[in-house]
Amino acid sequence: MPLRDAVEAVIRAWDRHETGRGAAPVIDYDCYPTTEDIAPAASRLTVYGELKRLQARASAEDPRLRQRIDADLTYLQALLGERAPLDDYVHATQGCRARGWSDEYVTTIGQTASKSLDVFGIVWGPNLRRELEEVEGRLSTDDAPDAIREAATRLEPAVRRATGTTATYDLTITATKADAYWTYWLDGAGRSVRLRINLRNAQFTMVEARQFALHEVLGHGLQSASLAARCEQEDVPWVRLLSVHAPHQVLLEGLAQALPLFITPDDQALITRVQLGHYLQLVRSELHLAINSGATVQDCADHGRARVPFWTDEDIADTLTDRGNNALLRSYLWAYPAGIDWFIALASADTKVVREVLRAASRDPLTPKALTALWPEGPPVGGSGGTVRLRKPALS
């Protein structure tokens, strides 16, 4: 069996094993769905042995597939109890370093976001969320799916022009209540895209409807359907199963978060959301590094309150728990700060480079190494490094 197909067979069996026991799926988007009956793997250790054998084979046959196998194997080892140092773990799974950003850089990005909010009369303080919702216009939970669909329909032609994709997709929007960090989650197979809205966390505004239409539907959904369309037409060399613990995730989350900069640069309310999101992801990266390097919960909580005065204790607690304790999220959530920082920088690059990257992203699940090859002058993916200076909240 060709190596790529052998890797896919192991991942499919592993996915069936995990979902069969009620654990998180391994496959988040299937770009080449099959009608074959997939038998679940007997155990995680069975999968481990098969991946080790494929890893040795890939070393001789295909270094590109070796990187994907390394990511799967490293994540599986974490599920089995290994706890690699964060930088090693992220590098093996997400394909970039977990170096982080300097204190000064994070502060500057926060100041940029604060100035953008000032334009709308929104004060940087504990009431920021409420004020932002009032300015943006609240949406009811019942009205949100239609608002997202309407925004996606209106913005889709511009996204297609920017990315060059002609792929079609079928979108289903469903609601659920999950005890998890996410508000929206997109998965699917082939050209069938499913967007789930987590009513436990969901709060909606008109601006957020546009933001998530770009992020989830036209970022993840159309992009994944475009990759699937290529798989229908060509015998691609990469594994056709997308997983959030793998090194294409920096591309997927980075572009989805920054997409308004390329599609709606004159929508100041939406651009402000992106700038605020950039800052919050960088603060989360500081907590990600701190909790994985021996900082105390108290020191991390103080830092979160000092950096983001409108975060609740639950916000901070979930951030620390996800990034410190969860084998999947300890890897996957680094893709958000790494990705948004790189793609926000790309928005200021030469238009030819921007065009090349966006079009390549609709054809291949690019790794951080591939992104760097397309734009060598760009910033290091995952940060240029910097010691986290944990702060204390100002005395009131």
Secondary structure, DSSP 8 states (H G I E B T S, - for coil): --HHHHHHHHHHHHHHHHHHTT---S-SEESS---S-----S-HHHHHHHHHHHHHHHHHH-HHHHHHHHHHHHHHHHHTT----HHHHHHHHHSS------HHHHHHHHHHHHHHHHHTT--SSTTHHHHHHHHH-EE-TTTHHHHHHHHHHHHHHHHHHHH------EEEEEEE--SSS-SEEEEEETTEEEEEEETTT--EEHHHHHHHIIIIIIIIIHHHHHHHHHHHHS--SS-SEE-TTSTTHHHHHHHHHHHHHHH-TT-HHHHHHHHHHHHHHHHHHHHHHHHTTT--HHHHHHHHHHH-TT--HHHHHHHHHHHHH-HHHHHHTTHHHHHHHHHHHHTTS-HHHHHHHHHHHTTS---HHHHHHH-TTS--TT-S------------
